[in-house]
């Protein structure tokens, strides 16, 4: 699958998708992340052929920092 994001074409066919190590081996309600072509792709593990969200490294870093700081806690 090739996606276009922020003016760049990103090929996800060779992406190596990863789930959290906290996900069980039979867990399919997770998000998966792939680091590709200077971007970070995120998809739903229940729908691996569905759409992916694409983030720049700066956007990804901001998200991870926010998660670590509890910014998204309810």
Phi and psi restraints in degrees (value plus and minus 20) as a CYANA .aco file:
   2 UNK   PHI    -135.7   -95.7
   2 UNK   PSI     111.9   151.9
   3 UNK   PHI    -142.1  -102.1
   3 UNK   PSI     135.7   175.7
   4 UNK   PHI    -133.5   -93.5
   4 UNK   PSI     109.4   149.4
   5 UNK   PHI    -165.5  -125.5
   5 UNK   PSI     107.2   147.2
   6 UNK   PHI      34.6    74.6
   6 UNK   PSI      15.0    55.0
   7 UNK   PHI      65.2   105.2
   7 UNK   PSI     -19.3    20.7
   8 UNK   PHI    -131.2   -91.2
   8 UNK   PSI     126.0   166.0
   9 UNK   PHI    -115.7   -75.7
   9 UNK   PSI     108.2   148.2
  10 UNK   PHI    -142.2  -102.2
  10 UNK   PSI     101.3   141.3
  11 UNK   PHI    -110.8   -70.8
  11 UNK   PSI      96.5   136.5
  12 UNK   PHI    -118.2   -78.2
  12 UNK   PSI     -17.9    22.1
  13 UNK   PHI     -82.7   -42.7
  13 UNK   PSI     -53.9   -13.9
  14 UNK   PHI    -121.4   -81.4
  14 UNK   PSI     -10.5    29.5
  15 UNK   PHI     -83.5   -43.5
  15 UNK   PSI     122.4   162.4
  16 UNK   PHI    -122.8   -82.8
  16 UNK   PSI      87.1   127.1
  17 UNK   PHI    -107.2   -67.2
  17 UNK   PSI     119.1   159.1
  18 UNK   PHI    -148.8  -108.8
  18 UNK   PSI     121.3   161.3
  19 UNK   PHI    -127.7   -87.7
  19 UNK   PSI     143.0   183.0
  20 UNK   PHI     -78.8   -38.8
  20 UNK   PSI     124.3   164.3
  21 UNK   PHI     -87.2   -47.2
  21 UNK   PSI     -33.9     6.1
  22 UNK   PHI    -102.6   -62.6
  22 UNK   PSI     -28.0    12.0
  23 UNK   PHI     -99.9   -59.9
  23 UNK   PSI     119.3   159.3
  24 UNK   PHI     -94.0   -54.0
  24 UNK   PSI     143.7   183.7
  25 UNK   PHI     -84.5   -44.5
  25 UNK   PSI     -46.4    -6.4
  26 UNK   PHI    -124.7   -84.7
  26 UNK   PSI      -6.0    34.0
  27 UNK   PHI    -103.3   -63.3
  27 UNK   PSI     106.1   146.1
  28 UNK   PHI    -143.2  -103.2
  28 UNK   PSI      -1.3    38.7
  29 UNK   PHI    -136.0   -96.0
  29 UNK   PSI      32.5    72.5
  30 UNK   PHI    -145.0  -105.0
  30 UNK   PSI     150.8   190.8
  31 UNK   PHI    -121.3   -81.3
  31 UNK   PSI     132.6   172.6
  32 UNK   PHI    -140.6  -100.6
  32 UNK   PSI     128.8   168.8
  33 UNK   PHI    -145.6  -105.6
  33 UNK   PSI     121.1   161.1
  34 UNK   PHI    -154.7  -114.7
  34 UNK   PSI     115.9   155.9
  35 UNK   PHI    -120.6   -80.6
  35 UNK   PSI      90.4   130.4
  36 UNK   PHI    -158.1  -118.1
  36 UNK   PSI     119.4   159.4
  37 UNK   PHI      23.1    63.1
  37 UNK   PSI      25.4    65.4
  38 UNK   PHI      51.6    91.6
  38 UNK   PSI      -0.3    39.7
  39 UNK   PHI    -159.7  -119.7
  39 UNK   PSI     148.7   188.7
  40 UNK   PHI    -142.9  -102.9
  40 UNK   PSI     106.7   146.7
  41 UNK   PHI    -127.8   -87.8
  41 UNK   PSI     122.5   162.5
  42 UNK   PHI    -151.0  -111.0
  42 UNK   PSI     113.3   153.3
  43 UNK   PHI    -160.4  -120.4
  43 UNK   PSI     146.1   186.1
  44 UNK   PHI    -105.2   -65.2
  44 UNK   PSI     105.7   145.7
  45 UNK   PHI     -85.7   -45.7
  45 UNK   PSI     -41.7    -1.7
  46 UNK   PHI     -94.1   -54.1
  46 UNK   PSI     -38.2     1.8
  47 UNK   PHI    -155.8  -115.8
  47 UNK   PSI      48.5    88.5
  48 UNK   PHI     -84.7   -44.7
  48 UNK   PSI     -39.6     0.4
  49 UNK   PHI    -116.5   -76.5
  49 UNK   PSI     -18.4    21.6
  50 UNK   PHI    -100.2   -60.2
  50 UNK   PSI    -188.0  -148.0
  51 UNK   PHI     -89.8   -49.8
  51 UNK   PSI     136.7   176.7
  52 UNK   PHI    -143.9  -103.9
  52 UNK   PSI     125.6   165.6
  53 UNK   PHI    -109.8   -69.8
  53 UNK   PSI     119.1   159.1
  54 UNK   PHI    -136.6   -96.6
  54 UNK   PSI     111.0   151.0
  55 UNK   PHI    -145.6  -105.6
  55 UNK   PSI     128.7   168.7
  56 UNK   PHI     -95.8   -55.8
  56 UNK   PSI     142.5   182.5
  57 UNK   PHI     -77.9   -37.9
  57 UNK   PSI     -58.3   -18.3
  58 UNK   PHI     -84.8   -44.8
  58 UNK   PSI     -61.6   -21.6
  59 UNK   PHI     -83.9   -43.9
  59 UNK   PSI     -62.2   -22.2
  60 UNK   PHI     -83.7   -43.7
  60 UNK   PSI     -65.0   -25.0
  61 UNK   PHI     -79.7   -39.7
  61 UNK   PSI     -61.3   -21.3
  62 UNK   PHI     -83.2   -43.2
  62 UNK   PSI     -61.0   -21.0
  63 UNK   PHI     -84.0   -44.0
  63 UNK   PSI     -68.6   -28.6
  64 UNK   PHI     -82.3   -42.3
  64 UNK   PSI     -63.9   -23.9
  65 UNK   PHI     -81.1   -41.1
  65 UNK   PSI     -62.2   -22.2
  66 UNK   PHI     -83.0   -43.0
  66 UNK   PSI     -60.0   -20.0
  67 UNK   PHI     -85.1   -45.1
  67 UNK   PSI     -62.4   -22.4
  68 UNK   PHI     -84.4   -44.4
  68 UNK   PSI     -54.7   -14.7
  69 UNK   PHI    -103.9   -63.9
  69 UNK   PSI     -21.1    18.9
  70 UNK   PHI      60.2   100.2
  70 UNK   PSI      -4.5    35.5
  71 UNK   PHI     -80.2   -40.2
  71 UNK   PSI     -46.9    -6.9
  72 UNK   PHI    -125.1   -85.1
  72 UNK   PSI     -16.0    24.0
  73 UNK   PHI     -86.7   -46.7
  73 UNK   PSI     121.9   161.9
